Amino acid sequence: MSSTLVWIIIAAVILLAVVAVAATLMSKQNKSRRRDQATELRSEARAQSGGLAQEEAQARAAKAEADKLRAEAEQADHRAAEAARARDMQHAEQEDQVREADRLDPDVDHKTDDYAPRLDRDVPQDGTADAGTAPGEPTDGRPTDAPGTPGSHREGTPPR
């Protein structure tokens, strides 16, 4: 029995050696295949890097253009705001002049609750009536198209 046991042990050792050699060969093949895959992926990445650099340059150019347009829009907003302020100041000065004129004009009652400064009010030197009103219309700043006021416009006639 001992020779059979020796042959079984020798066969087991040979089988283990064959399995170990096969495992080593498979591991080397696997490592070689993975190296080849890694090399291929690196090559593809290098090929894409040229396109990536171009896209980065385009992105930087687009950002620079957007920043420039944003700055121009900001400047335009500032110019528009300044123009609006200048217009408002001019309008206020004009209204102050009209109010002062109305305050000096003895034909204008500037103390009434419904007083509003009007540019179209112009009293001739003789003080008879507004140049823009018909005879008999009030010259004290009241609207002339209100019902019950002289000269209120009637249907079919254009307002003055």
Secondary structure, DSSP 4 states (H G I P E B T S, - for coil): -HHHHHHHHHHHHHHHHHHHHHHHHHHHHHHHHHHHHHHHHHHHHHHHHHHHHHHHHHHHHHHHHHHHHHHHHHHHHHHHHHHHHHHHHHHHHHHHHHHHHHHH-TT--TTSTT----TT----TT-S--TTS-TTS--SS--TTSTTSTTPPPTTS---
